[in-house]
């Protein structure tokens, strides 16, 4: 299957799976296709995927005739938002799906190119970094292995020669990055013990809530027996805790909604994995 056709088919399956219908006009507009081309790809998709659909004249749409299991996409709703509505998430007058307009951190392609190359090739970089801790620009030799999206920013996970440890560097605070061929440290992702250490974060409904409210929260978070387990690693556990707002207790239990299971909290604290533990 050609790359463009692959995109078309993923889009069509996401539409049909989540909305239960496909309007040829929307498909045509999404990809800038002619009407005959859009119809051709749509009919080919329905035939090849063997999905039962019927045409609804009143809606001018092909509607799903029976349930089906997607073959091309996952059953994760975020894939639908990415493929179908991503370009219009902040167009409140246009899209039926809205998303918070998170501030964009300043990232420049000229800066990211050597960083991405260094991650891919496990090479060292000489970076100039704006350090809030040191209240000044600092120069460091690092050997990066991964870029991480924390939900609010991207950071670079890298071995830092000066501190002889693996650290996180906010991408938007790196002012320059140049290859460094004199770095003798050969530590890479396999040596990052926190990155290699799996960690389970177990959450539960806020116990201060009513029994009914706890049942609602449990369903919200797809919990089983009032518990949900999220697997990450020791390097990322605190970012996960922060994005879930579990690093402090809100005075209002309805605002808190979920908490870390006490046994899990004690274990993470005993292992020295918590920033605020």
URFEN-V736359 format. One record per residue. N is the residue number from 0. RES is the residue in three letters. NEAR is the number of other C-alpha atoms within 12 Angstrom. Layout:
# URFEN-V736359
N & RES & NEAR
N & RES & NEAR
This chain:
# URFEN-V736359
0 & UNK & 13
1 & UNK & 9
2 & UNK & 9
3 & UNK & 14
4 & UNK & 20
5 & UNK & 17
6 & UNK & 23
7 & UNK & 37
8 & UNK & 36
9 & UNK & 30
10 & UNK & 39
11 & UNK & 44
12 & UNK & 37
13 & UNK & 34
14 & UNK & 35
15 & UNK & 39
16 & UNK & 34
17 & UNK & 28
18 & UNK & 22
19 & UNK & 25
20 & UNK & 32
21 & UNK & 35
22 & UNK & 30
23 & UNK & 34
24 & UNK & 22
25 & UNK & 26
26 & UNK & 36
27 & UNK & 23
28 & UNK & 16
29 & UNK & 23
30 & UNK & 23
31 & UNK & 16
32 & UNK & 21
33 & UNK & 17
34 & UNK & 19
35 & UNK & 15
36 & UNK & 20
37 & UNK & 27
38 & UNK & 24
39 & UNK & 20
40 & UNK & 31
41 & UNK & 36
42 & UNK & 25
43 & UNK & 19
44 & UNK & 29
45 & UNK & 28
46 & UNK & 14
47 & UNK & 16
48 & UNK & 22
49 & UNK & 19
50 & UNK & 28
51 & UNK & 23
52 & UNK & 25
53 & UNK & 21
54 & UNK & 20
55 & UNK & 17
56 & UNK & 10
57 & UNK & 9
58 & UNK & 14
59 & UNK & 15
60 & UNK & 24
61 & UNK & 30
62 & UNK & 28
63 & UNK & 26
64 & UNK & 18
65 & UNK & 15
66 & UNK & 17
67 & UNK & 21
68 & UNK & 18
69 & UNK & 23
70 & UNK & 18
71 & UNK & 25
72 & UNK & 26
73 & UNK & 19
74 & UNK & 19
75 & UNK & 15
76 & UNK & 18
77 & UNK & 17
78 & UNK & 21
79 & UNK & 27
80 & UNK & 24
81 & UNK & 23
82 & UNK & 29
83 & UNK & 34
84 & UNK & 27
85 & UNK & 22
86 & UNK & 17
87 & UNK & 21
88 & UNK & 22
89 & UNK & 17
90 & UNK & 16
91 & UNK & 15
92 & UNK & 10
93 & UNK & 13
94 & UNK & 16
95 & UNK & 16
96 & UNK & 21
97 & UNK & 18
98 & UNK & 18
99 & UNK & 14
100 & UNK & 14
101 & UNK & 11
102 & UNK & 9
103 & UNK & 14
104 & UNK & 17
105 & UNK & 16
106 & UNK & 20
107 & UNK & 18
108 & UNK & 15
109 & UNK & 15
110 & UNK & 25
111 & UNK & 27
112 & UNK & 18
113 & UNK & 27
114 & UNK & 39
115 & UNK & 28
116 & UNK & 24
117 & UNK & 32
118 & UNK & 27
119 & UNK & 18
120 & UNK & 19
121 & UNK & 29
122 & UNK & 33
123 & UNK & 35
124 & UNK & 40
125 & UNK & 32
126 & UNK & 36
127 & UNK & 24
128 & UNK & 29
129 & UNK & 21
130 & UNK & 21
131 & UNK & 13
132 & UNK & 10
133 & UNK & 10
134 & UNK & 9
135 & UNK & 12
136 & UNK & 17
137 & UNK & 21
138 & UNK & 23
139 & UNK & 32
140 & UNK & 34
141 & UNK & 45
142 & UNK & 48
143 & UNK & 46
144 & UNK & 35
145 & UNK & 34
146 & UNK & 26
147 & UNK & 25
148 & UNK & 20
149 & UNK & 23
150 & UNK & 20
151 & UNK & 21
152 & UNK & 23
153 & UNK & 24
154 & UNK & 29
155 & UNK & 36
156 & UNK & 34
157 & UNK & 45
158 & UNK & 40
159 & UNK & 32
160 & UNK & 27
161 & UNK & 19
162 & UNK & 14
163 & UNK & 19
164 & UNK & 23
165 & UNK & 32
166 & UNK & 30
167 & UNK & 34
168 & UNK & 35
169 & UNK & 28
170 & UNK & 37
171 & UNK & 25
172 & UNK & 29
173 & UNK & 35
174 & UNK & 26
175 & UNK & 28
176 & UNK & 34
177 & UNK & 28
178 & UNK & 27
179 & UNK & 23
180 & UNK & 17
181 & UNK & 16
182 & UNK & 21
183 & UNK & 17
184 & UNK & 26
185 & UNK & 25
186 & UNK & 24
187 & UNK & 29
188 & UNK & 28
189 & UNK & 18
190 & UNK & 20
191 & UNK & 28
192 & UNK & 19
193 & UNK & 27
194 & UNK & 26
195 & UNK & 17
196 & UNK & 20
197 & UNK & 19
198 & UNK & 28
199 & UNK & 27
200 & UNK & 36
201 & UNK & 33
202 & UNK & 35
203 & UNK & 37
204 & UNK & 37
205 & UNK & 32
206 & UNK & 26
207 & UNK & 21
208 & UNK & 23
209 & UNK & 15
210 & UNK & 14
211 & UNK & 14
212 & UNK & 23
213 & UNK & 27
214 & UNK & 24
215 & UNK & 21
216 & UNK & 31
217 & UNK & 26
218 & UNK & 19
219 & UNK & 18
220 & UNK & 24
221 & UNK & 18
222 & UNK & 21
223 & UNK & 17
224 & UNK & 17
225 & UNK & 27
226 & UNK & 29
227 & UNK & 25
228 & UNK & 21
229 & UNK & 24
230 & UNK & 18
231 & UNK & 21
232 & UNK & 23
233 & UNK & 28
234 & UNK & 33
235 & UNK & 35
236 & UNK & 33
237 & UNK & 30
238 & UNK & 29
239 & UNK & 30
240 & UNK & 36
241 & UNK & 21
242 & UNK & 17
243 & UNK & 26
244 & UNK & 19
245 & UNK & 31
246 & UNK & 22
247 & UNK & 21
248 & UNK & 22
249 & UNK & 16
250 & UNK & 12
251 & UNK & 14
252 & UNK & 20
253 & UNK & 20
254 & UNK & 20
255 & UNK & 26
256 & UNK & 30
257 & UNK & 40
258 & UNK & 38
259 & UNK & 35
260 & UNK & 24
261 & UNK & 19
262 & UNK & 17
263 & UNK & 25
264 & UNK & 29
265 & UNK & 17
266 & UNK & 19
267 & UNK & 27
268 & UNK & 20
269 & UNK & 13
270 & UNK & 16
271 & UNK & 17
272 & UNK & 27
273 & UNK & 26
274 & UNK & 22
275 & UNK & 17
276 & UNK & 18
